Amino acid sequence: MASDQENSQDANAPDDTSEKEITRGITIMKSIIRDRDKAVTYNVNWNADNQLIGSNAAKLASYIGTLVRMHIPITATRWSNKELGSAKDKIWTEILRSFNIEDTTIRKKYILQLAGKRHRGWRTFLTNKYLKDKEIFFVEYDPEYPVKYAIFIIEEEWVAFVAQRRDENFKKVSATNRERASNPTYAYKKGRLGYARLEEKILDETKSDATSLPPHVLWKEARVGKDGTVRDDVQHIYDECETLSQSISTAEDQENRSVLSRALNVPEYPGRVRGKGHGCTPTSLYKNPRRRNPSNQEVMETLQALQAQVLQLQKDNERYRCMEKCSSQLKETSEKASINCQNKFPEGISSCQLYLSSPTYRLVGKGKVHNTSGDLLHHRPLPDGHLKVSVDVVLDKDALLPIPDIVSETTLLRDAIGSFVAWPLDLIFIDDEVFAQGSQQLSQKIGSRQKNKRDLPVTYLPKKGAFVPRYQISLETLVDSSDMATAGAIRLLDMEEDIFGYSCTETIGKEDLEHIFRHQELGVGVIHTYIRFLYDNFMRGNDQLSNRFRFVSSSLVNKALICREPDSCREYLVKRFMASSTNNLYLWPYNSGCHWLLLAIDPLKEVVYFLNSIDGEWTNYPDMKQLVDTSIKVFRSQRQARVPRTKSSNITWIKVQCPLQRNGIDCGYFVMRFMREIINMNQIEIPITYFDEYKCAHYTRLQLEQIKEELCQYFIEKRLISI
């Protein structure tokens, strides 16, 4: 048999001389194994840059090479392959058994990166030894199986490894790398010592108190030969580094290119520091992470953000020009208006008539002027020569506001009904008769309500066709006449267990009501009150709706709590999902800190509907998405659901093309209307293009006012505000 095999080989193949050439035995580090069995462990040291040093550093490095050869197949081409995870864990466990190393992420990362280098070196050694000739060219005959390393390599792995190395693409890459490394400009001359142990040696010999050396100093020392001479070109680079280090700060060195890279005129690579060796990163050297170059996606996102800012500045500029134009027109006609001007306004709230002077002098509406000291308009001081006015009735549907409302982007007077605007003093006229009559009627109404509290506040209807927020005005009247008018006053609203899965009490303060009246950004108290309204008016007593739709508390799961207490947020969501007996849709108003959006979660189907009124992506909220995905997976595990392997990590997120807001205030109102429409449609699945019955590009102000009216009516009917 032996002779047959010899005759079958290529006649031109050279004799096997591997056993003659390799005189040293294979390295398996038996001494470490024996010491481990005796419960003896080795101490290792780390320098200031988190690099391995000390007397046992070389022993650990060799032992890592042995473990790599034992546990990692030579056919593994990518060290980052997830399939190697269990083998890497074994290597780390074996090292911890014999070496005293902290079981931390940073130490494990260092050791496994070093193991990756050892694996590449092992594969390179086998290639050069068995697959190439003395001129470092690939041999044409089939290389013999390396019997010497049989304890590390099985024959099937060897055949697959040889096929990998003979691939033409690999040969091209190998040739390129060989040519690049064949004649280095500044050759490294310290063998296996490495930068870290070289630094340790220099510091010990010089008895220096320093904990580390600059990269360019180590770079120079690593290129000094045994005779101690320094080549002129190496010394020139070192001198240039010394000059640059005097003119470049550490921060600039970190932000751009290090002085060594500048002197060598070579690019900087991410995650490493030239001249410091394995394990030293910008984070460990500078104590701050080096900024990486932004990706194309990040550049595009930044560009889009800048474009949005430019558009906003253009809008603001147009508004400013409009304000200047209106101011100049008012100034030109001030003498004409002064014939009917009342210079003194009574303090407090007075009914008034509203005039404009351009293009013609005319009465355009009626409302109330608020003449109170230190009064603000949308948290901003009023312009000089103006008072805050609430618009009740519009007589000229095409009339423009004297000063456009920048907050709500309102320019027409008819769109400002029920809200506050700034109006020039000389175009406001107090209606004494109307004011007196209104005051008398209001007093009578308040007196009658004190006798019979079941009577709801009544407001006067304007002329036919105009919308008046009756319940908002009524509720505001009640608030002004009750103890809620004082600062710090609150009302408590009980939230039943069926609403959020636990019983609680929601606190409503005066500022919450003011936000509704003034159409300002909403807090969680208002959102939860509207959820209670939906539950009472749609779901209570309706088994189909109450079994189909559930709510998630924004008080227990929000941006702040997800970052601070993620475990408690996940436990609440999982507990909420576990209450499901059939398919449920959980409506979760999520507050990112400055914006409301709505998540509609179907945990059984593992589908999340994402409704965002500013057209953002769920990737902009990574903490929220991770919490939802994790909670659904835990829910899946607890109910012991069987999921196809292809879907085990694939939770479906759907971005719904819902109506979009046109300012920075309406997000809370949009979320409330989303919830109302979803429940009203009585569907678990939300179409990607939203419901046909409610499909639109933007909600109108009237549609949002309807939501506010429902809220205010609910406050009144629940007797939350009483005189």
Beta strands, then each sheet from edge to edge (+ up, - down):
strand 1: 42-43
strand 2: 45-46
strand 3: 52-53
strand 4: 99-100
strand 5: 348-356
strand 6: 362-371
strand 7: 376-377
strand 8: 380-381
strand 9: 386-394
strand 10: 400-405
strand 11: 410-412
strand 12: 420-424
strand 13: 428-430
strand 14: 490-495
strand 15: 504-509
strand 16: 549-551
strand 17: 585-591
strand 18: 596-602
strand 19: 607-611
strand 20: 652-655
sheet 1: 1+ 4+
sheet 2: 2+ 3-
sheet 3: 12+ 9- 6+ 5- 13+
sheet 4: 7+ 8-
sheet 5: 10+ 11-
sheet 6: 14+ 15-
sheet 7: 16+ 17+ 18- 19+ 20+
end
